[in-house]
Amino acid sequence: MEFPKLYNVYFLAIIATVGGMLFGFDISSISAIIGTKQYVAYFNNPHGIVQGGIGAALAGGSVIGAIMAGPVSNRLGRRDAIFFACFWWLLGTALQTSCNGIGMLVAGRFINGICVGITSSQVPVYLVEISKKEKRGSIVVIQQWAIEWGIFIMYFVGYGCSFIPGAASFRTAWGIQFIPCVILMCGIPFLPRSPRWLAKVGRTQEAIEILARIQAGGDVNDPLVVAEWEEIRTILAAEREGQQGWRRFFQNGMWKRTLAGTSVQAWQQLSGANIMTYYVVYIFDMAHLTGNIGLVSSGVQYAIFLVGTAATFFFIDTTGRRPLLIYGAISMGVCMFVVGGILGSYGTYLPNGLEGNLSVKVQVTGSPSYAVIAFCYILVLVYALTLAPIAWVYAAEVWSLETRATGMALASIANWLFNFAIGLFIPPGFQNITWKLFIIFGILCFAAAVQAFFTYPETAGKTIEEIELLFGKGAIKPWKTKPGDSMLDAKIEEARAQHKSIAEVTRDEIIVPKDGHAELKQVEVA
């Protein structure tokens, strides 16, 4: 049965990014619940490395999912890889909902992580490959926005469920995670395949038809379609003459892209923002906001996330990626220093923890507590405007067509490895070095800004094929690049002036049949 397809890019993004919402749901399914009496009583007050292990299980599974993502996406396609991931989510959620102890809870979160590892890497790949250059950033930002909606919705679901007595409290919250997954599975059949993936596997006619439907209302001879297809096939042919296998990620200048894609994802985690997502309840306990007041204040933080990322949608493609990454990291570093400084200067040390919670060993009251809360909110706003969405956009843009699925998977592995490490060690970090943890993350934020300045060229306003030139031998220095300056516009005018048709640029088209050997074949397009 063939389902009708949607071709409006924004509709495609809304459906595909429900995969990001799954990630958000799982974050809040822990952060909203770890402070409740029902959770503490049932799991025997997990803290330190035990609570860190529960929190980090999602990231551990996501590393495995990201490793799987490249081969699965290259084999099945971007769209079907997302569908494949959903089955892991259903299994993991079932285990969490029915868990009888910490072991089963960790297993369920780990399996959910496999799903998140696949979707978090391949949804941006899908969106990058279907978007116009002028809107690519804003389209991929929808992925981060969906993550934040998942965090926000699930946080208040968890808050509502906290009034349910006994284990039914967290079981109900975790069971609700089935809903977005089912919605995603119902929506995926209405998405077209990525035209660039179709080009990669030799399904040229389908690729051109879908490209035309997305970019030009179905007109295969539109100058934009002709120029863009000519660029895709030229780059694809050149790539296939180059290095193959894993070595391609580190040779002939490709190492610059590998460094850019993986490091931007690593810095997203090393910025310390996960303190505010996974363990925000602990932060507000330190600021003397406990119980329901603390939970509601944490929810306000997630609302700030949503507003900040929504704002990014309107300027990411004009401002560019570099300024947002550089100044965002610097601003976050300042916030980290302020919060750490206040806790260190005005905090009261609690050797036995706050009401037995050993992850909260320092607390401030009065004006210092308000300052901590204010700068936590500012940090979250800056993160939502900059590193949170831009890291996903940039990491998906820098790869070539032949390497994009596996390359984005590599970038996601970097993200999830650091996510796992940070999620695991934040609780014992709070126990052992308390406020100094914020100082460490502040230093890392400034290091991120330095690397972004020297190694990240500007990608906004350029086609994903043109971005390859920014990392080539003799390319312009990253700090001299700027948004725009795309060569595609000139090619479109050339195609219009010469009245080029798609038939002209598909002569002697490269086809890759199932045996993997390239051959030349005349392609006819209706």
C-alpha positions in Angstrom: 0.0 0.0 0.0 1.4 3.4 -1.1 0.6 6.3 1.3 0.1 9.8 -0.1 3.1 12.0 0.6 3.5 15.5 2.0 6.0 17.8 0.4 5.7 21.0 2.5 9.1 21.1 4.2 7.7 22.5 7.5 5.1 19.7 7.7 7.8 17.2 7.0 9.9 18.7 9.8 7.1 18.7 12.3 6.4 15.0 11.7 10.1 13.9 11.6 11.1 15.9 14.7 8.6 14.0 16.9 11.7 11.8 17.0 13.4 14.6 18.9 10.4 14.9 21.2 11.1 11.3 22.3 14.5 12.5 23.6 12.8 15.3 25.5 10.2 13.0 27.0 12.9 10.7 28.4 14.9 13.5 29.9 11.9 14.9 31.9 10.7 11.4 32.8 13.6 11.4 35.2 14.2 15.0 36.1 10.6 15.6 37.1 10.5 12.5 39.2 13.9 12.0 41.0 12.8 14.5 43.7 9.5 12.9 44.5 8.9 10.9 47.7 7.4 8.0 45.7 10.5 7.6 43.6 12.9 8.0 46.5 11.0 5.4 48.6 10.5 2.8 45.9 14.1 2.8 44.7 15.6 3.2 48.2 16.9 6.8 47.9 19.3 6.4 44.9 22.1 9.1 45.0 25.6 9.6 43.8 26.9 7.1 41.3 23.6 5.1 41.5 21.4 8.0 40.5 24.1 9.0 38.0 23.9 5.6 36.4 20.1 5.8 36.1 20.4 9.2 34.5 23.3 8.2 32.2 21.7 4.9 31.0 19.8 6.9 28.2 23.1 8.3 27.0 24.8 4.9 27.1 22.1 3.4 24.9 22.2 6.4 22.6 25.9 5.7 21.9 24.9 2.2 20.7 22.0 3.7 18.7 24.3 6.2 17.1 26.8 3.5 16.2 23.9 1.6 14.5 22.5 4.7 12.8 25.0 5.2 9.9 24.7 1.6 8.5 21.0 1.5 9.1 20.4 4.9 7.5 22.6 4.1 4.5 20.8 0.8 4.0 17.2 1.7 4.7 17.2 5.4 4.1 16.8 8.3 6.5 13.1 8.0 6.8 12.9 4.3 7.4 15.8 4.5 9.9 13.6 6.7 12.0 10.8 4.2 11.8 13.2 1.4 12.8 14.2 3.3 15.9 10.6 3.5 17.1 10.5 -0.2 17.9 13.4 0.2 20.4 11.4 3.0 22.1 8.3 0.8 22.5 10.4 -1.9 24.1 12.3 0.4 26.4 9.2 2.2 27.6 7.5 -1.1 28.3 10.4 -2.1 30.6 10.5 1.3 32.4 6.7 1.2 33.0 6.8 -2.3 34.4 10.2 -2.1 36.3 10.6 -3.8 39.6 13.9 -2.2 40.6 16.8 -0.1 39.5 18.2 -2.8 37.2 15.1 -3.0 35.1 14.7 0.8 35.1 18.3 1.2 33.8 17.7 -1.5 31.1 14.5 0.3 29.9 16.3 3.7 29.7 19.3 2.1 27.9 17.0 0.6 25.3 15.1 3.9 24.9 18.5 5.4 24.3 19.1 3.2 21.3 16.1 4.8 19.7 17.2 8.3 20.7 20.7 7.6 19.3 19.3 6.8 15.9 16.7 9.5 15.7 18.9 12.3 17.1 21.5 11.7 14.4 19.2 10.8 11.4 16.4 13.3 11.8 18.8 16.3 11.3 20.3 14.4 8.3 16.8 14.0 6.8 16.0 17.7 7.4 19.3 19.0 6.0 18.8 16.9 2.8 15.3 18.2 2.0 15.8 21.9 2.9 16.5 24.9 0.8 19.8 26.6 1.7 18.0 29.8 2.8 15.9 27.9 5.3 18.0 25.0 6.3 19.0 26.3 9.7 15.4 27.2 10.7 14.2 23.8 9.6 16.7 21.9 11.6 16.0 24.1 14.6 12.6 22.5 14.7 14.4 19.3 15.9 15.7 21.1 19.0 12.4 22.8 19.6 10.7 19.4 19.5 13.2 18.1 22.1 12.3 21.0 24.3 8.5 20.5 23.8 9.1 16.9 24.9 11.0 18.1 28.0 8.3 20.7 28.8 5.3 18.4 28.3 6.7 15.4 30.2 8.0 17.6 33.0 4.5 18.8 33.8 3.1 15.3 33.2 5.6 14.1 35.8 4.6 17.0 38.1 0.9 16.1 37.8 1.7 12.4 38.4 3.6 13.3 41.6 0.3 13.7 43.3 -0.6 10.1 42.6 0.3 7.9 45.6 2.8 5.0 45.4 4.6 3.5 42.4 1.6 4.3 40.1 3.0 7.9 40.2 6.1 7.3 38.1 4.7 4.3 36.2 1.9 6.5 34.8 4.4 9.2 33.8 6.7 6.7 32.1 3.7 4.9 30.3 2.7 8.2 28.7 5.9 8.0 26.7 4.2 5.5 24.3 2.0 8.3 22.9 4.6 10.4 20.9 6.2 7.2 19.5 2.9 5.9 18.2 2.2 9.4 16.6 5.6 9.3 14.9 5.1 5.8 13.6 1.7 6.9 12.1 3.2 9.9 10.5 6.4 8.5 8.9 4.6 6.7 6.0 3.5 10.1 4.7 7.0 11.4 4.4 8.9 11.2 1.1 12.4 9.7 1.1 15.4 12.0 1.1 16.2 12.9 -2.6 19.9 13.0 -1.8 19.8 9.5 -0.3 17.9 8.3 -3.4 20.7 9.9 -5.6 23.3 8.1 -3.5 21.7 4.7 -4.0 21.2 5.3 -7.8 17.4 5.8 -7.7 17.8 8.9 -9.9 14.3 9.3 -11.3 12.7 9.1 -7.9 15.3 11.6 -6.5 14.6 14.2 -9.2 10.8 13.9 -8.9 10.9 14.3 -5.1 13.4 17.1 -5.3 11.1 18.9 -7.8 8.1 18.4 -5.6 9.8 19.8 -2.5 11.6 22.7 -4.2 9.5 23.6 -7.2 5.9 22.3 -6.9 6.8 19.3 -9.1 8.4 21.1 -12.0 11.5 19.0 -12.8 12.7 21.6 -15.3 12.6 24.5 -12.9 16.0 26.2 -12.9 16.4 25.6 -9.2 15.9 21.9 -9.6 18.1 21.7 -12.7 21.0 23.6 -11.0 20.7 21.8 -7.7 20.6 18.4 -9.3 23.6 19.2 -11.4 25.5 20.2 -8.3 24.4 17.0 -6.4 25.5 14.7 -9.2 28.8 16.5 -9.7 29.7 16.3 -6.1 28.6 12.7 -5.8 30.7 11.6 -8.8 33.7 13.3 -7.3 33.2 11.7 -3.9 33.1 8.2 -5.4 36.5 8.7 -7.0 38.0 9.5 -3.6 39.0 7.6 -0.5 36.5 4.9 0.6 35.9 3.3 4.0 36.6 4.8 7.4 39.8 6.4 6.2 37.8 8.9 4.3 36.9 10.6 7.5 40.5 11.5 8.3 42.2 12.0 4.9 42.4 14.8 2.2 41.1 17.5 4.5 38.1 15.4 5.6 39.6 15.5 9.2 38.6 19.1 9.4 34.9 18.2 8.9 35.2 15.3 11.3 36.7 17.6 13.9 34.0 20.2 13.3 31.1 17.8 13.4 32.1 15.8 16.4 33.5 18.7 18.5 30.5 20.9 18.1 28.3 18.1 19.5 30.8 17.4 22.3 30.9 21.1 23.3 27.1 21.1 23.5 27.4 18.6 26.4 30.7 20.0 27.9 29.0 23.4 28.2 27.3 21.9 31.3 23.8 22.5 30.1 22.8 19.1 31.2 23.1 20.3 34.8 20.0 22.3 34.0 18.1 19.5 32.2 18.8 16.3 34.1 19.4 17.7 37.6 17.6 21.1 37.7 15.7 19.9 40.8 19.0 19.7 42.7 20.0 23.2 41.5 16.8 24.7 42.9 17.2 22.8 46.1 20.6 24.5 46.4 18.7 27.8 45.9 16.3 26.9 48.7 13.4 26.2 46.4 12.0 22.9 47.5 8.9 20.8 47.1 6.2 22.0 44.6 7.8 25.5 44.4 11.0 24.0 43.2 9.2 21.8 40.7 7.2 24.7 39.2 10.4 26.9 39.1 12.0 24.1 37.1 9.1 24.0 34.8 9.5 27.8 34.1 13.0 27.0 33.0 11.8 24.6 30.4 9.3 27.2 29.2 12.3 29.6 28.7 13.9 26.8 26.6 10.9 26.8 24.3 10.8 30.6 23.9 14.5 30.9 23.3 14.7 28.2 20.6 11.5 29.5 18.9 13.3 32.9 18.6 16.3 31.3 17.0 14.1 30.1 14.2 13.8 33.7 12.9 17.4 34.7 12.8 19.6 31.6 12.5 19.9 31.8 8.7 20.7 35.5 8.7 23.0 35.8 11.7 24.9 32.6 10.8 26.2 29.7 12.9 29.6 31.1 14.0 28.5 34.2 16.1 25.9 32.1 17.9 28.3 29.4 18.8 31.1 31.7 19.9 29.1 34.3 21.8 26.8 31.7 23.2 29.6 29.7 24.7 31.2 32.9 26.2 27.9 34.0 27.8 27.2 30.5 29.2 30.7 30.5 30.7 30.0 33.8 32.5 26.8 32.4 33.9 28.5 29.3 35.2 31.2 31.4 36.9 28.5 33.6 38.6 26.5 30.6 39.9 29.5 28.8 41.1 30.9 32.0 42.8 27.7 32.7 44.6 27.3 29.2 45.9 30.9 29.1 47.0 30.8 32.5 48.7 27.4 32.5 50.3 26.5 28.8 50.5 26.0 26.9 53.8 27.7 23.5 53.7 25.4 20.6 54.5 27.6 17.6 55.3 24.7 15.1 55.5 22.9 16.6 52.5 19.5 18.3 52.3 17.0 16.1 54.0 19.2 13.1 53.3 19.8 14.0 49.6 23.6 13.7 49.4 23.6 15.4 46.0 22.6 18.7 47.6 25.4 19.6 50.0 25.4 23.4 49.7 22.5 25.8 50.0 22.0 29.6 49.8 19.1 31.7 51.0 17.9 35.2 50.6 19.3 37.5 47.8 22.1 35.0 46.8 19.4 32.3 46.1 17.5 34.8 43.8 20.8 35.5 42.0 21.4 31.8 41.5 17.9 31.3 40.1 18.2 34.4 37.8 21.6 33.3 36.3 20.3 29.7 35.9 17.4 31.1 33.8 19.8 33.4 31.8 22.1 30.4 31.1 19.2 28.4 29.9 18.0 31.2 27.7 21.4 31.7 26.1 21.8 27.9 25.6 18.3 27.8 23.9 19.3 30.6 21.6 22.7 29.2 20.7 24.5 25.9 21.5 21.3 23.8 21.9 19.9 24.2 18.4 23.1 25.3 16.5 25.1 22.2 17.4 22.5 20.0 15.7 22.3 22.2 12.6 26.1 22.6 12.2 26.9 18.9 12.8 24.5 17.8 10.1 25.7 20.4 7.6 29.4 19.7 7.4 29.4 16.2 5.9 29.4 15.2 2.3 26.5 13.1 0.8 28.5 9.9 0.9 29.5 10.4 4.5 26.6 12.3 6.0 24.7 9.4 7.7 27.8 7.9 9.2 29.4 11.3 9.9 26.4 12.6 11.8 26.3 9.3 13.6 30.0 9.9 14.7 29.0 13.4 15.8 26.1 12.0 17.8 28.4 9.4 19.4 30.6 12.3 20.6 27.5 14.0 22.0 26.2 10.9 23.8 29.6 9.8 25.1 30.0 13.2 26.9 26.3 13.2 27.8 26.8 9.8 29.4 29.9 10.9 31.3 28.4 14.1 32.5 25.1 12.5 33.4 27.0 9.9 35.4 29.4 12.2 37.2 27.3 15.3 38.0 25.6 13.7 41.1 29.0 12.6 42.6 30.4 15.9 41.5 27.8 17.7 43.5 28.6 15.4 46.5 32.4 15.9 46.3 33.2 19.3 44.8 29.8 21.1 45.1 30.0 24.6 43.7 33.4 24.0 42.0 31.6 21.9 39.3 30.1 25.2 37.9 33.6 26.7 37.6 34.8 23.7 35.6 32.0 24.0 33.2 32.6 27.8 32.9 36.2 27.1 31.8 35.0 24.5 29.3 32.6 27.0 27.8 35.4 29.5 27.1 37.4 26.7 25.5 34.5 25.9 23.2 34.4 29.6 22.1 38.1 29.5 21.2 37.8 26.4 19.1 34.7 27.6 17.3 36.5 30.8 16.3 39.5 29.0 14.8 38.0 25.9 13.3 34.3 26.4 12.4 33.7 28.1 8.9 30.3 29.7 8.4 27.8 27.5 6.6 24.7 29.6 6.6 23.2 30.4 3.2 25.3 27.8 1.3 24.1 24.6 -0.2 25.3 21.5 1.6 27.3 20.6 -1.5 29.1 24.0 -1.4 30.0 23.5 2.3 32.5 20.9 1.1 34.7 23.7 -0.4 35.0 25.4 3.0 37.0 22.4 4.4 39.1 21.8 1.3 42.8 22.5 0.8 43.5 26.2 0.4 40.0 27.2 1.7 39.3 30.6 3.2 40.1 30.8 6.9 37.1 30.1 9.1 37.2 33.5 10.8 37.0 35.2 7.4 33.8 33.3 6.2 30.4 34.9 6.4 26.7 33.8 5.7 25.6 33.6 2.1 27.9 33.9 -1.0 26.3 30.8 -2.5 27.3 29.9 -6.0 23.9 28.1 -6.6 22.2 31.4 -7.4 24.5 32.0 -10.3 23.9 28.5 -11.5 20.2 29.0 -11.3 20.4 32.1 -13.5 22.7 30.2 -15.9 20.1 27.4 -16.2 17.4 29.9 -16.7 19.3 31.9 -19.4 20.3 28.7 -21.3 16.8 27.1 -20.9 18.4 24.0 -19.5 16.1 21.0 -18.9 16.6 18.2 -16.4 17.1 15.9 -19.4 20.3 17.7 -20.3 21.9 17.3 -16.9 20.9 13.7 -16.5 22.6 12.5 -19.6 25.2 9.8 -18.7 23.8 9.7 -15.2 25.7 7.7 -12.6 23.6 4.8 -11.4 24.6 2.6 -8.5 22.7 -0.8 -8.7 22.3 -3.2 -5.8 25.7 -4.8 -6.4 27.3 -1.5 -5.6 29.2 -1.0 -8.9 28.7 2.3 -10.7 27.5 2.3 -14.3 26.3 4.9 -16.8 22.8 5.0 -17.9 20.5 7.4 -19.7 17.7 8.6 -17.4 14.3 9.6 -18.6 12.3 11.9 -16.4 8.6 12.4 -17.0 
